[in-house]
Amino acid sequence: MLETYCMYGYWMQKDEIIQMHVFLFQVRLFLEDNTTNIQSDAFISYKNLEVCPQHVFKSKDDQKSAIFELCRGISYILKYHSSTELQRDHITLEQPCNELQK
């Protein structure tokens, strides 16, 4: 039987977590390709995890950690490399990530 996680009141199975990881990875690639002067350390903690979306054999906890680190990197880019409107949204994105990882 597949274990599930509760994220925002919804129980997610491993395949759904991996789908979210794939989506966020694509957002990362888009931002890296379309944002100038990105600091290379925005995704360093994600890279150190060595968990990619195609690593379906990795545990759900590993996939979940990767999702949080991708969110943190995306949030960093939105804060420091975008318009002031997106900088405001950074706070909205970062707070739930920090609370869920506690």
Backbone as a ProteinNet text record, in pm:
[ID]
protein_1_A
[PRIMARY]
MLETYCMYGYWMQKDEIIQMHVFLFQVRLFLEDNTTNIQSDAFISYKNLEVCPQHVFKSKDDQKSAIFELCRGISYILKYHSSTELQRDHITLEQPCNELQK
[TERTIARY]
84.3	0	88.8	55.1	132.7	104.7	214.5	198.1	161.3	106.5	68.7	117.8	128.3	162.7	44.3	34.1	-69	-2.7	-31.5	18.9	-101	-111.5	-222.3	-357.5	-366.5	-492.9	-528	-438.2	-465.1	-363.4	-407.8	-317.5	-260.9	-128.3	-61.9	11.2	-2.4	71.8	204.7	292.6	427.6	426.6	342.4	341.2	298.3	209.9	169.3	282.3	356.5	471.8	575.7	598.9	694.4	645.7	515.8	461.3	485.5	469	495.2	643.9	728.9	873.3	907.6	847.2	870.3	829.4	713.6	665.8	761.3	800	889.1	1026.6	1071.6	1199	1190.3	1076.4	1056.7	1052.4	991.4	990.9	1133.9	1211.3	1352.9	1426.1	1410.7	1478.4	1434.4	1305.1	1253.5	1317	1320.5	1377.7	1526.5	1598.3	1740.9	1766.1	1679.7	1695.8	1651.1	1559.1	1497.6	1526.4	1613.4	1647.8	1797.2	1832.9	1974.3	2039.1	2165.2	2247.9	2197.1	2155.3	2111.8	2233.7	2225.8	2333.8	2334	2449.5	2459.3	2420.4	2418.3	2385	2235.2	2152	2007.5	1955.2	2014.4	1968.5	2076.4	2174.3	2284.1	2235	2142.1	2091.6	2011.2	1941.6	1869.6	1969	2074.6	2174.6	2243.1	2266.8	2333	2249.3	2117.7	2031.3	2050.6	2090.2	2107.1	1980	1868.3	1738.9	1676.9	1661.6	1598.3	1459.3	1371.7	1236	1233.8	1331	1331.7	1384.1	1430.2	1476.2	1356.7	1273.6	1150	1176.5	1296.6	1331.4	1366	1387.4	1417.3	1292	1312.6	1198.5	1111.6	991.2	901.5	957.5	1024.8	1086.4	1193.8	1271.3	1372.5	1306.8	1200.2	1128.6	1067.7	1013.5	953.6	1059.5	1175	1284.7	1327.1	1332.7	1369.7	1267.7	1141.3	1036	1055.1	1080.7	1099.6	1221.7	1329.9	1450.5	1429.9	1355.6	1322.1	1238.4	1140.9	1057.7	1141.7	1236.7	1323.7	1407.7	1463.7	1542.5	1459.4	1340.5	1250.2	1212	1182	1147	1261.6	1383.9	1502	1514.5	1497.6	1508.1	1399.5	1277.6	1168.6	1193.4	1257.1	1283	1391.8	1500	1617	1635.2	1557.4	1581.6	1457.6	1357.9	1233.8	1179.1	1062.1	996.9	956.4	921.9	882.7	754.5	668.3	546	580.6	676.3	717.8	797.1	866.6	938.9	842.7	726.5	623.7	575.4	558.9	511.5	612	737.4	841.3	807.3	760.2	726.9	615.5	517.1	406	454.2	552.5	603.9	697.3	775.3	878.2	822.3	722.9	671.8	617.6	532.2	483.6	595.4	695	807.3	881.9	907.9	979.9	898.4	768.5	683.4	670.1	658.5	640.5	766.8	882.7	1006.6	1045	975.2	1007	969.1
-118.6	0	124.9	222.3	344.8	434.4	485.6	584.7	717.7	804.8	935.9	1045.3	1165.9	1285.4	1379.5	1456.2	1558.9	1692.6	1750.2	1881.6	1971.8	2074.4	2169.4	2098.8	1998.7	1931	1825.9	1798.3	1700	1587.7	1465.5	1351.1	1318.2	1326.3	1305.4	1171.4	1101.4	979	1010.9	912.6	936.5	986	930.5	974.6	1120.5	1166.6	1307.2	1398.4	1352.3	1428.6	1440.4	1332.5	1334.4	1428.5	1429.3	1521.8	1667	1697.2	1831.6	1864.9	1767.4	1785.1	1815.7	1743.8	1767.7	1910.1	1952.5	2087.4	2193.9	2182.2	2282.2	2281	2163.4	2154.6	2230.8	2219.5	2293.6	2444.6	2485.9	2628.2	2674.8	2594.1	2627.6	2647.9	2553.5	2565.2	2690.5	2720.4	2839.6	2965.2	2973.4	3090.9	3104.5	2993.8	2999.2	3044.3	3003.1	3040.1	3182.9	3235.5	3364.2	3475.6	3452.1	3554	3580.6	3706.2	3740.9	3749.3	3723.2	3735.9	3653	3530.8	3443.3	3399.1	3408.1	3359.2	3207	3150.8	3005.8	2931.8	3001.3	2934.2	2930.6	2979.7	2978.3	2835.7	2741	2601.5	2508.3	2560.9	2477.2	2371.1	2405.9	2306.3	2198.5	2237.3	2137.3	2042.6	2098.6	2015.5	1921.4	1966.9	1884	1763.7	1773.5	1659.3	1542.5	1573.5	1472.4	1390.3	1461.2	1399.2	1473.9	1404.8	1462.4	1402	1466.8	1412.8	1269.8	1237	1103.1	995.9	1034.1	937.6	883.2	807.4	758.6	656.9	601.8	504.5	571.1	702.4	774.4	777.7	791.9	790.9	915.5	906.1	1022.1	1136.5	1104.6	1211.1	1284.2	1209.5	1272.5	1360.9	1311.2	1388.8	1514.5	1500.4	1613.6	1719	1675	1767.9	1841.9	1770.2	1832.7	1939.5	1911.5	2008.5	2135.5	2120.8	2237.5	2318.3	2249.8	2322.5	2391.7	2329.4	2396.7	2521	2509.2	2625	2736	2698.8	2798.5	2870.2	2795.4	2855.1	2943.6	2896.9	2975.3	3103.8	3090.9	3208.1	3307.9	3260.3	3347.1	3424.1	3352.9	3418	3523.5	3490.9	3587.8	3710.5	3690.1	3802.8	3894.6	3839.6	3920.5	3950.7	3888.2	3904.9	3943.2	3993.8	4024.3	4159.2	4189	4316.4	4323.5	4442	4459.9	4383.1	4365.7	4288.4	4144	4085.7	3949	3941.1	4045.4	4046.1	4036	4097.9	4086	3942.1	3875.5	3738	3642.5	3679.8	3596.5	3562.7	3659.9	3639	3535.4	3543.8	3449.7	3308.1	3292.6	3160.5	3104.3	3188.8	3140.4	3099.6	3170.1	3140.9	2998.8	2950	2811.9	2709.1	2733.3	2639.9	2628.7	2742.5	2742.4	2674.7	2698.9	2639.9	2488.7	2441.6	2297.9	2217.7	2280.7	2207.2	2198.3	2268.8	2264.6	2132.3
0	0	0	-81	-89.6	29.3	87.7	193.5	128.9	207.7	156	248.2	193.6	270.8	269	372.1	375.8	347.7	232.6	197.5	175.2	258.4	250.3	259.7	345.6	368.9	264.7	172	67.5	79.1	79.1	91	-45.4	-57.1	-185.8	-187.6	-298.6	-317.6	-385.6	-387.5	-438.2	-582.1	-667	-807.4	-820.3	-732.6	-734.5	-686.9	-588.4	-540.3	-651.7	-723.4	-834.7	-944.8	-973.5	-1073.3	-1032.6	-904.3	-856.1	-871.2	-843.1	-858	-1004.5	-1097.3	-1240.8	-1277.3	-1231.8	-1263.3	-1210.3	-1084	-1024.6	-1089.9	-1132.6	-1204.2	-1336.4	-1405.2	-1529.7	-1505.4	-1395.4	-1358.4	-1335.8	-1267.1	-1243.8	-1375.9	-1468	-1597.5	-1672.1	-1666.5	-1732.6	-1673.5	-1542.5	-1477	-1506.9	-1506.5	-1536.9	-1680.1	-1771.4	-1912	-1940.8	-1861.8	-1893.2	-1793.4	-1699.8	-1602	-1611.9	-1619.7	-1630.4	-1493.4	-1489.7	-1368.6	-1251.2	-1277.1	-1168.3	-1089.3	-959.3	-874.4	-880.7	-900.2	-914.3	-786.7	-672.7	-547.6	-517.4	-606.8	-582.3	-565	-635.4	-628.4	-575.4	-503.3	-454.5	-357	-269	-173.2	-245	-353.7	-434	-501.4	-559.4	-626.9	-528.3	-406.3	-306.5	-264	-279.5	-246.2	-341.6	-464.8	-570.5	-591.4	-597.4	-625.7	-742.4	-853.8	-972.5	-988.1	-1064.9	-1081.2	-1137.7	-1221.1	-1280.8	-1185.1	-1066.9	-967.2	-889	-956.8	-895.5	-785.5	-780.8	-677.8	-544.4	-546	-421.9	-334.7	-206.5	-113.7	-131.5	-79.8	-83.9	-1.4	106.9	187	106.2	28	-58.1	-163	-223.7	-325.4	-262.5	-143	-73	-39.6	7	35.8	-90.2	-201.5	-328.6	-368.2	-346.8	-377.7	-294.9	-166.9	-80.8	-122.2	-159.2	-200.5	-335.3	-424.9	-551.3	-524	-434.7	-399.6	-339.3	-256.4	-194.6	-301.1	-396.6	-503.5	-595.3	-630.2	-714.8	-642.5	-514.7	-434.3	-430.6	-415.8	-413.9	-545.7	-656.4	-787.6	-803.9	-763.3	-775.4	-689.4	-575.8	-486.6	-540.5	-591.2	-625	-773.4	-859.4	-1002.1	-1081.2	-1015.2	-1085.7	-1041.4	-1090.3	-1059.1	-912.3	-867.9	-727.6	-695	-792.7	-769.4	-735.1	-807.3	-778.3	-648.4	-613.1	-486.5	-369.2	-382.2	-278.1	-267.8	-382.6	-383.2	-320.8	-318.4	-258.4	-113.5	-40.2	100.9	112.6	24.5	25.1	-3.7	-90.9	-125.3	-18.3	42.8	135	270.4	322.2	455.8	470.5	379	396.6	387.1	303.7	291.6	423.8	485.5	613	723.5	724.6	828.9	812.8	689.6	667.6	693.7	680.5	702.8	849.7	936.3	1080.1	1139.1
[MASK]
++++++++++++++++++++++++++++++++++++++++++++++++++++++++++++++++++++++++++++++++++++++++++++++++++++++

